[in-house]
Amino acid sequence: MTDNTNDINEPGEERVPKRILGTPPSEGGYLVHGEQIDESREAPGIYVQDPDKARRTEKYIALSFLITFLAGIGFIVSYVVFQVGDLDSTAVSNATLGGTLALALLGLAVGITLWVRGIMPKYEITEKRKVLAPSPEQRSELNQIIIDGAQQSGLGRFKLVRRTLLLAAAPLGLLPIVLLRDLGPMPKTALRHTVWKKGLRLVVEGTGQPIRAADFNSPGGILSVVPHGYEHDMNALAKATLILIKLRPEEIQPPTKVENWTVNGIVAYSKICTHVGCPAALYEQTTHHILCPCHQSTFDATRGAEVVFGPAARPLPQLPIGVDNEGYLIALSDFEVPVGPSFWERGDAEKKVREGEKA
Amino acid sequence: MSQPTVKPELPKAADGPLKFIEERIPTGDFLKRNLRKVFPDHWSFLLGEIALYSFIILLLTGTFLTLWFKPSMEHVVYDGSYEPLKGVMMSAAYESSLHISFEVRGGLLMRQMHHWAALLFVASMMIHMLRVFFTGAYRKPRELNWLIGLGLLTLALFEGLTGYSLPDDLLSGAGLRITQGVIVSLPLVGTYIQFFLFGGEYPGEDIISRFFTIHILLIPGILLGLVTAHLILMWVQKHTQMPGKGRTEKNVVGAPFYPAFMAKGGAFFLFTFGVIALLGAFFQINPIWAFGPYTPADISAGSQPDWYMGFLEGSLRIMVPWEINIASDYTLPLSVLIPALVPLGLIFTGLGVYPFVERWITGDNREHHLCDRPRNAPVRTSIGMAGVTFYGLLWLLGANDEIAANFHISLNATTYFGRVMIFLGPVLAYIITYRICIGLQRRDADVIGHGVETGVIKRLPNGEFIEVHAPASEPMAEHIKGKKEIQRFPDTTADEGGVPAPGMRGLMGKMRVKLNHAYTADDVPLEEHHDGHGEQHGEVLAGEPQKGITRH
């Protein structure tokens, strides 16, 4: 939309069609009232368009505006005619409404652009810049005003006013912060626990079916698991969701905990990535790698979900599982360490667990 | 009362209202001055306009969306017209987003236009900012407007982040989860900020309504204020212009606001609007119904954020797994903190302080209204390109899973590549850009000194063949000659017995001189050779020692 086809050049006299003296001024002109263009108004830097070209351009402008008119009506017609509801009808409605709207806007845009380029004069007007900084005289006047005002206010002389004003402002500044206190509860130890506890059944995410250890028996299988009764509790799911992986017992290596932690090669790891908390949802059967699709942290399911690649710094915590007397999988306790992304107060929970075991 | 008649007369329809206003608001001089305000013309000056118009379109489409959107995380069972999700539990926010998409005529169009306009908004801001950077248009007196612009970009990123989370579909929830993971990793205050922001544990039931208020009221309000300030400053300081014939530091050459610029601006707004409507009509964006409602237990592979968040995603992806425990009790999750904060901090702090650092190094306190051509400030241009490379690599690596899948490259290889290139890439970019700039400066010097190749080969009486050079055309020569000398501080060490100026003493002063010398090291001066003009062949420079033309 720039007037200059060659941006480094100034359209000097020889480039821009300048009106030749003696040729008739363009009909209609650019002033109101159908007035003729006043020759004397052709100031330096204003190059009036060739009248014949302007006449021709007018037709194209009119055509563009006409297209906008028709497209505008088309929009209203589309709105009435095309109903929405399912994917297909909504797609048709969207395309016709958007198409007519775009056509209307672009028609107007093209018309105005033609108008500017074809009818309005070309401009190379020079305007002077003013120096932005004030003159020394202006500055001394301003300085005087500031000094006078400060003296008249008496803030310098009356120390008590100044000091108590500062004192008064301090608690007022704190009020907004105090007011925000009830935005949420204190974290306390909430991030260290999940809803898992001894005896809570593992159910399949989505269907809510409890899992019989004997039924989940194909090695390489994986299930996304949530705690029974919390299937729609977002806060619980954000920490307690598990992946359940069936391995051949001989594949399982330390530091995976086996005794009282697994059931016939079924291991349960937290599904919440220890990096920033995305669900580590991808599992590669051949390598037994668990992959988080967000930032590609990769964990080895056979070795206690230790990190083998990516930005995560800690293994996915393992949940001790067992079976209840009906043969369904249950948790044997909560996680030993906090799940999900690290936080300041987390500390080296894994080390503390190891020390606790030794003691 | 008889008043002296005003000539020329305006038609009644215009005269009446104008008179009404003028007699109540003293605008006379203001209008006279500003209606003919001159705006210079260059394609790159339109980039900021695209950002402004996208913002207006965002306000229009966004307002439409608020008429139906329900910023609530209350659980509802879907019973709308989109069959595949019937009976599914979801939040009211997601349900109302589906309602806008499928049951409000034009709703999907407005949603898609809103999203496209947001992408264009941030994109045009960034490119506008690059234009301002590479042409040195941020220099005095425009440093404040540069900072306002930086504030606008920062807010726009937060605006995008909060808006992206509102529909509460599975993809938007993944973004929110990452945000939470980053917040909670902050030392000392992380868990508290997370609990206060989310109203408790993640995801809680407050975040959508809080983000909604931030997205539709708080940030747009500040944006609107800053945009206004940005425009007022631009208006008062007048626009910069490219160097060229008749253009100086003391004038501005171009078209007047009324009628030309006004009409062009209007048309450009309509173009922007039209293109966004076209995108909204024919290019699907964020089909939330396909993702399903958010649950923290699920994710889809190939999750990608909006493009402007991609660089943070890439930065998180290439990080090495560092985590420090302090006395077993406290954790510094560096594998989150460093990638989330360091690139962002480097880029934004760098952009914020650059005008002031450059002014300190060059000691240049003049007002600048003529833009620099990037080649004429090689250090700045090279720093800029190093920054662009840094950002670009992070952005590219934010999609490394897509790259690995589509080009059959090992995913791990892309990560290792990123870990090396993030350090090497910017250095290479700096060196290459610097050499290109100097090369272009030499060519400019050649054009001014020896003219332009004509393709005419001439044989001299002594048998030598030369190519005839013609003097550069006036517009070209004027454009090249717009180059300004950068002040080089006197060499204090060589000045025997000389006392350095006050600003160049001490450790900081010495560093300043060193930086100044580095900044001005390779300037190629423009010299006109009047002897045998047009007959000289272009090989003259090659014979001279390099130092002779690069140092002065």
Chai-1 contact restraints between the chains, C-beta under 6 A:
chainA,res_idxA,chainB,res_idxB,connection_type,confidence,min_distance_angstrom,max_distance_angstrom,comment,restraint_id
A,M1,B,K264,contact,1.0,0.0,6.0,A-B,restraint_1
A,M1,B,F268,contact,1.0,0.0,6.0,A-B,restraint_2
A,T2,B,D41,contact,1.0,0.0,6.0,A-B,restraint_3
A,T2,B,W43,contact,1.0,0.0,6.0,A-B,restraint_4
A,D3,B,D41,contact,1.0,0.0,6.0,A-B,restraint_5
A,N4,B,D41,contact,1.0,0.0,6.0,A-B,restraint_6
A,D7,B,H42,contact,1.0,0.0,6.0,A-B,restraint_7
A,I8,B,H479,contact,1.0,0.0,6.0,A-B,restraint_8
A,N9,B,P475,contact,1.0,0.0,6.0,A-B,restraint_9
A,E10,B,G244,contact,1.0,0.0,6.0,A-B,restraint_10
A,E10,B,K245,contact,1.0,0.0,6.0,A-B,restraint_11
A,E10,B,P475,contact,1.0,0.0,6.0,A-B,restraint_12
A,V32,B,P11,contact,1.0,0.0,6.0,A-B,restraint_13
A,Y79,B,R105,contact,1.0,0.0,6.0,A-B,restraint_14
A,V84,B,F102,contact,1.0,0.0,6.0,A-B,restraint_15
A,V84,B,R105,contact,1.0,0.0,6.0,A-B,restraint_16
A,G85,B,S81,contact,1.0,0.0,6.0,A-B,restraint_17
A,T90,B,F102,contact,1.0,0.0,6.0,A-B,restraint_18
A,T90,B,L108,contact,1.0,0.0,6.0,A-B,restraint_19
A,S93,B,R105,contact,1.0,0.0,6.0,A-B,restraint_20
A,N94,B,L108,contact,1.0,0.0,6.0,A-B,restraint_21
A,N94,B,L109,contact,1.0,0.0,6.0,A-B,restraint_22
A,A95,B,A281,contact,1.0,0.0,6.0,A-B,restraint_23
A,L97,B,G106,contact,1.0,0.0,6.0,A-B,restraint_24
A,L97,B,L109,contact,1.0,0.0,6.0,A-B,restraint_25
A,G98,B,L109,contact,1.0,0.0,6.0,A-B,restraint_26
A,G98,B,A277,contact,1.0,0.0,6.0,A-B,restraint_27
A,G98,B,G280,contact,1.0,0.0,6.0,A-B,restraint_28
A,G98,B,A281,contact,1.0,0.0,6.0,A-B,restraint_29
A,G99,B,A281,contact,1.0,0.0,6.0,A-B,restraint_30
A,L101,B,A277,contact,1.0,0.0,6.0,A-B,restraint_31
A,A102,B,G274,contact,1.0,0.0,6.0,A-B,restraint_32
A,A102,B,A277,contact,1.0,0.0,6.0,A-B,restraint_33
A,A102,B,L278,contact,1.0,0.0,6.0,A-B,restraint_34
A,A102,B,A281,contact,1.0,0.0,6.0,A-B,restraint_35
A,L105,B,L270,contact,1.0,0.0,6.0,A-B,restraint_36
A,L105,B,F273,contact,1.0,0.0,6.0,A-B,restraint_37
A,L105,B,G274,contact,1.0,0.0,6.0,A-B,restraint_38
A,L105,B,A277,contact,1.0,0.0,6.0,A-B,restraint_39
A,L106,B,G274,contact,1.0,0.0,6.0,A-B,restraint_40
A,L108,B,L270,contact,1.0,0.0,6.0,A-B,restraint_41
A,A109,B,A267,contact,1.0,0.0,6.0,A-B,restraint_42
A,A109,B,L270,contact,1.0,0.0,6.0,A-B,restraint_43
A,A109,B,F271,contact,1.0,0.0,6.0,A-B,restraint_44
A,A109,B,G274,contact,1.0,0.0,6.0,A-B,restraint_45
A,I112,B,A263,contact,1.0,0.0,6.0,A-B,restraint_46
A,I112,B,G266,contact,1.0,0.0,6.0,A-B,restraint_47
A,I112,B,A267,contact,1.0,0.0,6.0,A-B,restraint_48
A,T113,B,A267,contact,1.0,0.0,6.0,A-B,restraint_49
A,V116,B,A260,contact,1.0,0.0,6.0,A-B,restraint_50
A,V116,B,A263,contact,1.0,0.0,6.0,A-B,restraint_51
A,V116,B,K264,contact,1.0,0.0,6.0,A-B,restraint_52
A,M120,B,A260,contact,1.0,0.0,6.0,A-B,restraint_53
A,Y123,B,A255,contact,1.0,0.0,6.0,A-B,restraint_54
A,Y123,B,A260,contact,1.0,0.0,6.0,A-B,restraint_55
A,E124,B,V253,contact,1.0,0.0,6.0,A-B,restraint_56
A,I125,B,V38,contact,1.0,0.0,6.0,A-B,restraint_57
A,I125,B,P256,contact,1.0,0.0,6.0,A-B,restraint_58
A,T126,B,N251,contact,1.0,0.0,6.0,A-B,restraint_59
A,T126,B,V253,contact,1.0,0.0,6.0,A-B,restraint_60
A,E127,B,V38,contact,1.0,0.0,6.0,A-B,restraint_61
A,E127,B,V252,contact,1.0,0.0,6.0,A-B,restraint_62
A,K128,B,N251,contact,1.0,0.0,6.0,A-B,restraint_63
A,R129,B,K238,contact,1.0,0.0,6.0,A-B,restraint_64
A,R129,B,K250,contact,1.0,0.0,6.0,A-B,restraint_65
A,L132,B,P141,contact,1.0,0.0,6.0,A-B,restraint_66
A,L183,B,F196,contact,1.0,0.0,6.0,A-B,restraint_67
A,G184,B,F195,contact,1.0,0.0,6.0,A-B,restraint_68
A,G184,B,F196,contact,1.0,0.0,6.0,A-B,restraint_69
A,G184,B,G199,contact,1.0,0.0,6.0,A-B,restraint_70
A,G184,B,G200,contact,1.0,0.0,6.0,A-B,restraint_71
A,P185,B,G200,contact,1.0,0.0,6.0,A-B,restraint_72
A,P187,B,T191,contact,1.0,0.0,6.0,A-B,restraint_73
A,P187,B,F195,contact,1.0,0.0,6.0,A-B,restraint_74
A,A190,B,E201,contact,1.0,0.0,6.0,A-B,restraint_75
A,E205,B,A297,contact,1.0,0.0,6.0,A-B,restraint_76
A,H232,B,M89,contact,1.0,0.0,6.0,A-B,restraint_77
A,M234,B,P203,contact,1.0,0.0,6.0,A-B,restraint_78
A,N235,B,E201,contact,1.0,0.0,6.0,A-B,restraint_79
A,L237,B,P296,contact,1.0,0.0,6.0,A-B,restraint_80
A,L237,B,A297,contact,1.0,0.0,6.0,A-B,restraint_81
A,A238,B,Y202,contact,1.0,0.0,6.0,A-B,restraint_82
A,A238,B,P296,contact,1.0,0.0,6.0,A-B,restraint_83
A,T241,B,A297,contact,1.0,0.0,6.0,A-B,restraint_84
A,V276,B,I178,contact,1.0,0.0,6.0,A-B,restraint_85
A,V276,B,G181,contact,1.0,0.0,6.0,A-B,restraint_86
A,V276,B,V336,contact,1.0,0.0,6.0,A-B,restraint_87
A,G277,B,R177,contact,1.0,0.0,6.0,A-B,restraint_88
A,G277,B,G181,contact,1.0,0.0,6.0,A-B,restraint_89
A,C278,B,R177,contact,1.0,0.0,6.0,A-B,restraint_90
A,C278,B,I299,contact,1.0,0.0,6.0,A-B,restraint_91
A,P279,B,A297,contact,1.0,0.0,6.0,A-B,restraint_92
A,P279,B,D298,contact,1.0,0.0,6.0,A-B,restraint_93
A,P279,B,I299,contact,1.0,0.0,6.0,A-B,restraint_94
A,A281,B,I299,contact,1.0,0.0,6.0,A-B,restraint_95
A,P293,B,I299,contact,1.0,0.0,6.0,A-B,restraint_96
A,P293,B,A301,contact,1.0,0.0,6.0,A-B,restraint_97
A,P293,B,S303,contact,1.0,0.0,6.0,A-B,restraint_98
A,H295,B,L316,contact,1.0,0.0,6.0,A-B,restraint_99
A,H295,B,R317,contact,1.0,0.0,6.0,A-B,restraint_100
A,V307,B,P321,contact,1.0,0.0,6.0,A-B,restraint_101
A,F309,B,N412,contact,1.0,0.0,6.0,A-B,restraint_102
A,P311,B,M319,contact,1.0,0.0,6.0,A-B,restraint_103
A,P311,B,P321,contact,1.0,0.0,6.0,A-B,restraint_104
A,P311,B,S335,contact,1.0,0.0,6.0,A-B,restraint_105
A,A312,B,P321,contact,1.0,0.0,6.0,A-B,restraint_106
A,A313,B,P321,contact,1.0,0.0,6.0,A-B,restraint_107
A,A313,B,E323,contact,1.0,0.0,6.0,A-B,restraint_108
A,A313,B,S335,contact,1.0,0.0,6.0,A-B,restraint_109
A,P341,B,G181,contact,1.0,0.0,6.0,A-B,restraint_110
A,P341,B,V184,contact,1.0,0.0,6.0,A-B,restraint_111
A,S342,B,T331,contact,1.0,0.0,6.0,A-B,restraint_112
A,S342,B,P333,contact,1.0,0.0,6.0,A-B,restraint_113
A,F343,B,V184,contact,1.0,0.0,6.0,A-B,restraint_114
A,F343,B,G190,contact,1.0,0.0,6.0,A-B,restraint_115
A,F343,B,T191,contact,1.0,0.0,6.0,A-B,restraint_116
A,W344,B,P187,contact,1.0,0.0,6.0,A-B,restraint_117
A,W344,B,L188,contact,1.0,0.0,6.0,A-B,restraint_118
A,W344,B,G190,contact,1.0,0.0,6.0,A-B,restraint_119
A,W344,B,Y330,contact,1.0,0.0,6.0,A-B,restraint_120
A,R346,B,T331,contact,1.0,0.0,6.0,A-B,restraint_121
A,G347,B,S328,contact,1.0,0.0,6.0,A-B,restraint_122
A,G347,B,D329,contact,1.0,0.0,6.0,A-B,restraint_123
A,G347,B,Y330,contact,1.0,0.0,6.0,A-B,restraint_124
A,G347,B,T331,contact,1.0,0.0,6.0,A-B,restraint_125
A,D348,B,N325,contact,1.0,0.0,6.0,A-B,restraint_126
A,D348,B,S328,contact,1.0,0.0,6.0,A-B,restraint_127
A,K351,B,S328,contact,1.0,0.0,6.0,A-B,restraint_128
